[in-house]
Amino acid sequence: DNGTRIYVYNNGTWTEKVYTEDVAPTSVSISSDGKYMYYATDEYDRTSSMYRSDDYGGSFSNMPISNDGGENIKLDFSDDGKYGLVGLALGEYYNSGLLLTNDSTATFTPVFLSNTINDPNVLSLKVISVSVSSSGQYMSVLTGSGNASYQNQIFVSSDYGVTWNQKDIQKLWKEIQMSSNGKYQTAITSNENIYVSSDFGNSFTQINLSKEWRCLSVSSNGNIQVASSNNNGTYTSYDYGVSWQLLSSENYDDVSLSSTFLQTIQINLGYSYEIQYRTLSSSVLSLESTDIVLSSSLSSSVSSLESTDIVLSSSLSSSVS
């Protein structure tokens, strides 16, 4: 059916908490302890809304934020849920496309991103994507309209959103993601290359891998990254976005990396990301002779282990053949 169903996971059980007809969910953000939850919706009459829970998903309240331009709301929050960004279409809320909160009551104030490089009179830009570091100190925003190149920009903040610096890189931006500490940041475009930063967004370097990019995910430490395109497959990087290789010919609407995955595999010496990903999500089909796996709980089945593999685990709960 056409509607939003929100499920909350607790103590091994998924429970439906919200059902709303004729509304499509578009984005979700959850604090590290699970107390604060946010989700945004896109109603079929082209009005977007945002909802918040401060009781671990027990109940959700409608925030006084809407986006009537038919554009999805973009949102991201710090681990403690205190600092967050909400991206809207141009001028839909207080004449600003970006809202900032810096307290746990989720009081939002408009942020005016002044386009000082090209046009100081343009004070509000349509937000394409937002990303916030775990502490909330580092924030990055992609803006653009797809029409005027001077509006397609990167803005970064290193002081919890108090001040913003514009990077003069004019592209048709799609999404930006960062590592937990904000040091490593990666931005993808709708029809061009990938751009990476290793200095908290102070500078970005072009990576020549031109695709019609669709979605992106960056691991907690930034080392492993995954990006999927519209029609040219899914790619992965093991070196903070510097080099990329084809992971799958499949194209995905969304991709995600888990911090659990990074705790499970601490060291990788040459095996494919597909096997790494299966370690996280289902089963390990094979571990090569150079693999080193450190884990407090290896819960997936391992069908093959080479004689020189090193597996350290306090709980190897599934079969090893």
Backbone hydrogen bonds, N-H to C=O, Kabsch-Sander energy under -0.5 kcal/mol:
donor,donor_aa,acceptor,acceptor_aa,energy
3,G,1,D,-1.0
4,T,20,T,-3.0
6,I,18,V,-2.3
7,Y,5,R,-0.6
8,V,15,T,-2.6
10,N,8,V,-0.5
10,N,13,T,-2.4
13,T,10,N,-1.3
15,T,8,V,-2.1
15,T,13,T,-0.5
17,K,6,I,-3.6
18,V,6,I,-1.4
20,T,4,T,-2.1
22,D,2,N,-3.3
23,V,20,T,-0.7
24,A,42,D,-2.0
26,T,40,A,-2.7
27,S,40,A,-1.0
29,S,38,Y,-2.4
31,S,36,Y,-2.6
32,S,79,D,-3.1
33,D,79,D,-0.6
34,G,31,S,-1.3
37,M,35,K,-0.5
37,M,53,S,-2.2
38,Y,29,S,-2.7
39,Y,51,Y,-1.9
40,A,27,S,-2.4
41,T,49,S,-2.7
42,D,24,A,-3.0
43,E,47,T,-2.8
44,Y,22,D,-1.9
46,R,43,E,-2.2
48,S,67,N,-2.1
49,S,41,T,-1.4
50,M,65,I,-0.8
51,Y,39,Y,-2.8
52,R,61,S,-2.4
53,S,37,M,-2.7
56,Y,35,K,-2.0
57,G,35,K,-0.5
58,G,55,D,-1.2
61,S,52,R,-2.8
63,M,50,M,-2.7
63,M,61,S,-0.5
65,I,63,M,-2.4
67,N,48,S,-2.1
70,G,46,R,-0.8
70,G,67,N,-0.7
74,K,87,G,-2.2
76,D,85,L,-1.8
78,S,83,Y,-3.2
79,D,134,S,-2.7
80,D,134,S,-0.6
81,G,78,S,-1.6
84,G,101,T,-2.0
85,L,76,D,-2.6
86,V,99,L,-2.2
87,G,74,K,-3.9
88,L,97,G,-3.4
92,E,89,A,-1.6
93,Y,96,S,-0.7
96,S,93,Y,-2.0
98,L,111,V,-0.6
99,L,86,V,-2.5
100,L,109,T,-2.8
101,T,84,G,-2.1
103,D,82,K,-0.6
106,A,103,D,-1.7
108,F,106,A,-0.7
109,T,100,L,-2.4
111,V,98,L,-2.8
113,L,111,V,-0.8
114,S,112,F,-1.1
115,N,122,V,-2.2
116,T,114,S,-2.0
119,D,115,N,-2.0
122,V,119,D,-1.8
123,L,121,N,-1.1
127,V,88,L,-2.2
128,I,142,L,-3.4
129,S,142,L,-1.3
131,S,140,S,-2.0
133,S,138,Y,-2.7
134,S,180,S,-3.1
135,S,180,S,-0.5
139,M,157,S,-2.3
140,S,131,S,-2.5
141,V,155,F,-2.7
142,L,129,S,-2.7
143,T,153,Q,-2.5
144,G,126,K,-2.0
149,S,147,N,-0.6
151,Q,148,A,-1.7
152,N,149,S,-1.5
153,Q,143,T,-0.6
153,Q,151,Q,-1.2
154,I,167,K,-1.1
155,F,141,V,-2.6
156,V,165,N,-2.5
157,S,139,M,-2.8
160,Y,137,Q,-2.3
162,V,159,D,-1.1
165,N,156,V,-2.9
167,K,154,I,-3.1
168,D,166,Q,-0.5
169,I,167,K,-2.5
171,K,152,N,-0.5
171,K,169,I,-0.9
173,W,171,K,-1.6
174,K,188,I,-2.7
175,E,188,I,-1.3
177,Q,186,T,-2.4
179,S,184,Y,-2.6
180,S,220,S,-3.0
182,G,179,S,-1.2
185,Q,183,K,-0.5
185,Q,197,S,-2.3
186,T,177,Q,-2.8
187,A,195,Y,-3.0
188,I,175,E,-2.7
189,T,193,N,-0.7
190,S,172,L,-3.6
194,I,207,I,-1.9
195,Y,187,A,-2.7
196,V,205,T,-2.4
197,S,185,Q,-2.8
200,F,183,K,-2.1
201,G,183,K,-0.5
202,N,199,D,-1.2
205,T,196,V,-3.2
207,I,194,I,-3.8
208,N,206,Q,-0.5
209,L,207,I,-1.9
211,K,192,E,-2.0
211,K,209,L,-0.6
213,W,189,T,-0.9
213,W,211,K,-1.4
214,R,228,S,-3.2
215,C,228,S,-1.7
217,S,226,V,-2.4
219,S,224,I,-2.7
222,G,219,S,-0.9
225,Q,237,S,-2.1
226,V,217,S,-2.5
227,A,235,Y,-2.6
228,S,215,C,-2.0
229,S,233,G,-2.1
230,N,212,E,-2.7
234,T,248,S,-3.2
235,Y,227,A,-3.3
236,T,245,Q,-2.5
237,S,225,Q,-2.4
240,Y,223,N,-2.2
242,V,239,D,-1.2
245,Q,236,T,-2.2
247,L,234,T,-3.2
248,S,234,T,-1.9
262,L,258,S,-1.1
263,Q,259,S,-1.6
264,T,260,T,-1.8
265,I,261,F,-2.3
266,Q,264,T,-0.7
267,I,292,I,-0.8
276,Q,272,S,-1.5
277,Y,273,Y,-3.4
278,R,274,E,-1.8
279,T,275,I,-1.5
280,L,276,Q,-1.2
281,S,277,Y,-2.5
282,S,278,R,-2.2
284,V,301,S,-2.1
285,L,283,S,-0.7
287,L,304,S,-1.2
291,D,288,E,-1.7
292,I,267,I,-0.8
293,V,310,I,-2.3
294,L,264,T,-0.7
294,L,292,I,-0.5
295,S,293,V,-0.5
295,S,312,L,-2.4
298,L,315,S,-1.9
299,S,297,S,-0.9
302,V,319,S,-2.0
303,S,284,V,-1.7
303,S,301,S,-0.5
306,E,287,L,-0.8
309,D,306,E,-1.5
310,I,291,D,-1.4
311,V,309,D,-0.5
312,L,293,V,-2.4
312,L,310,I,-0.5
313,S,311,V,-0.6
314,S,295,S,-0.7
317,S,298,L,-0.6
317,S,315,S,-1.0
318,S,298,L,-0.8
321,S,302,V,-1.7
